Amino acid sequence: MINNIFNIGLMHYLILSLILFSIGLFGVLISRNLLRIVMSIFVITISVVINFLVFGCYCDSSLDNANIISIFVLLITTLQTIIAVVILYKIYKTNEFLDSEKIKDKEN
């Protein structure tokens, strides 16, 4: 009985990835703060990396190929996040806030 409870399979990882993707999508759709939107996009990307790892391990029975792909995806995502934070910093220095609604109103 206890062995069946702790036996983690493919469906558990896919459910975890779906939950992370949903949280990230919810954060992108609901939040008005640009920094929270960038962080939510990063959470979405982490869920995609989990999918790469799970399907790479499930289809190939080894983590070698999936790890290499995941490292490249995480590297690109980290660089994307750094660039987004620098852009957000420049926006903050110019406008003194990161609220997307206020930025839209200020442009008009």
ZICOR-V77335 format. One record per residue. PHI is phi in whole degrees, -180 to 180 (* if undefined). OMEGA is omega in whole degrees, 0 to 359 (none if undefined). Layout:
# ZICOR-V77335
PHI	OMEGA
PHI	OMEGA
This chain:
# ZICOR-V77335
*	182
-67	179
-68	179
-71	180
-69	184
-94	177
-84	184
-92	182
-117	183
-62	184
-64	179
-63	179
-68	179
-68	177
-67	176
-60	179
-64	178
-65	179
-65	178
-63	179
-64	179
-66	178
-63	179
-65	179
-65	176
-60	179
-65	179
-70	184
-75	187
-93	189
-74	175
-105	180
-79	185
-66	179
-68	176
-66	178
-65	178
-64	178
-65	178
-67	176
-65	177
-65	177
-65	176
-61	180
-66	176
-62	178
-66	177
-68	178
-64	177
-61	177
-62	177
-58	181
-64	183
-66	181
-72	175
-65	178
-73	183
-71	184
-83	187
-105	183
61	172
-148	182
-98	186
-62	182
-68	181
-66	178
-66	180
-65	178
-62	182
-66	178
-64	178
-66	179
-66	178
-65	177
-64	179
-65	179
-67	178
-64	177
-64	178
-62	180
-67	178
-62	179
-64	179
-65	179
-67	177
-64	177
-64	178
-64	177
-64	178
-65	177
-64	180
-66	179
-65	181
-79	189
-106	182
69	175
-157	180
-121	179
-79	185
-67	179
-68	179
-68	179
-66	178
-64	180
-67	181
-70	180
-71	182
-83	none
